[in-house]
């Protein structure tokens, strides 16, 4: 009688290269492509979603604060963010009052729908990754972002 043994398949996760610029960039672009695919079905862009998110999730912001926050996050100039805010206003997802900007009911509903769709996909993407690995990746990525932002500030000075 012969017996066969089976081994667990080796996954890309188990044999992945160490984190570095290319690996981090590929993960970012893969995740962003997923989000952009979902957003395209709703007629929205990545920049619009990133600009709407703090308004829908956290509430009204002073326009200058929102512009600074998004320009810093996306590494774009204030004029580009102002253009995105204008697009969101034209779509009825954002409204202004005095110096503030807030998500409309339609904007909050849009954000909730996209968040719900992407949460399901994210759950599949992150399924089975141990919590300690996610925590380590979070620490590394936060440090990489901090250092990259410092380098960018030095280059701009």
SVG drawing of the C-alpha trace seen along z (x, -y; Angstrom):
<svg xmlns="http://www.w3.org/2000/svg" viewBox="-29 -83 45 85">
<polyline fill="none" stroke="black" stroke-width="0.4" points="0.0,0.0 1.3,-3.4 0.5,-6.6 0.8,-10.1 1.4,-13.1 0.1,-16.4 1.7,-19.7 0.1,-23.0 0.5,-25.0 3.1,-27.7 1.5,-31.0 2.9,-34.2 2.5,-35.5 4.8,-32.8 7.5,-33.4 7.2,-37.2 10.3,-39.3 11.0,-41.7 9.2,-45.0 10.9,-47.6 10.0,-50.4 8.8,-48.1 6.8,-45.8 5.1,-48.7 4.3,-50.5 2.9,-47.3 0.6,-46.8 -0.5,-50.4 -1.3,-50.4 -3.1,-47.1 -5.3,-48.3 -5.9,-51.6 -6.9,-49.9 -9.5,-47.9 -10.9,-51.2 -10.8,-53.0 -12.7,-50.1 -15.5,-50.4 -15.5,-54.2 -15.7,-54.0 -19.0,-52.1 -20.3,-55.1 -18.9,-57.7 -16.3,-59.0 -12.6,-59.4 -10.0,-58.4 -9.3,-62.1 -13.0,-62.8 -13.3,-59.8 -10.3,-60.9 -11.6,-64.5 -15.2,-63.4 -14.1,-60.8 -13.2,-63.2 -16.4,-65.3 -18.7,-62.2 -16.9,-60.3 -15.9,-63.1 -18.2,-66.1 -17.8,-69.6 -14.3,-71.2 -13.0,-74.6 -12.3,-74.8 -8.6,-75.7 -8.2,-72.8 -9.7,-70.3 -7.6,-71.6 -4.4,-71.4 -5.3,-67.9 -6.0,-66.5 -3.1,-68.3 -0.8,-66.8 -2.2,-63.3 -2.2,-63.2 0.9,-65.3 -0.8,-67.7 -1.2,-71.5 -4.1,-73.4 -5.5,-74.4 -6.0,-70.7 -7.9,-70.1 -10.0,-73.1 -10.9,-71.7 -11.9,-68.4 -14.1,-70.2 -15.8,-72.0 -16.5,-68.7 -18.0,-67.3 -20.2,-70.4 -21.3,-70.0 -22.2,-66.4 -24.3,-67.4 -22.0,-65.4 -20.5,-68.5 -21.8,-71.9 -20.3,-75.0 -21.4,-77.4 -19.4,-80.5 -15.8,-79.2 -16.8,-75.6 -17.4,-72.5 -19.6,-69.6 -20.9,-66.4 -24.5,-66.5 -27.0,-63.7 -26.2,-62.4 -22.4,-62.6 -22.8,-60.7 -24.9,-58.0 -22.3,-57.8 -19.5,-57.4 -21.4,-54.8 -22.2,-52.8 -18.6,-52.8 -17.3,-52.1 -19.6,-49.1 -18.5,-47.7 -14.8,-48.1 -15.1,-46.7 -16.3,-43.4 -13.3,-43.4 -10.9,-44.4 -12.0,-41.6 -11.2,-39.1 -7.8,-40.8 -6.8,-40.8 -8.3,-37.4 -5.9,-35.0 -3.1,-37.6 -2.1,-37.3 -2.9,-40.3 0.8,-40.6 1.9,-40.7 -0.7,-43.5 0.6,-45.4 4.2,-45.1 3.3,-46.2 1.4,-49.2 4.4,-50.2 6.8,-49.9 4.5,-51.7 3.9,-54.6 7.7,-54.9 8.3,-54.8 5.6,-57.5 7.1,-59.7 10.6,-59.4 9.4,-59.9 7.4,-63.0 10.6,-64.4 12.6,-63.8 9.9,-65.5 10.0,-68.5 13.8,-68.7 13.6,-68.5 11.0,-71.3 13.0,-73.5"/>
</svg>
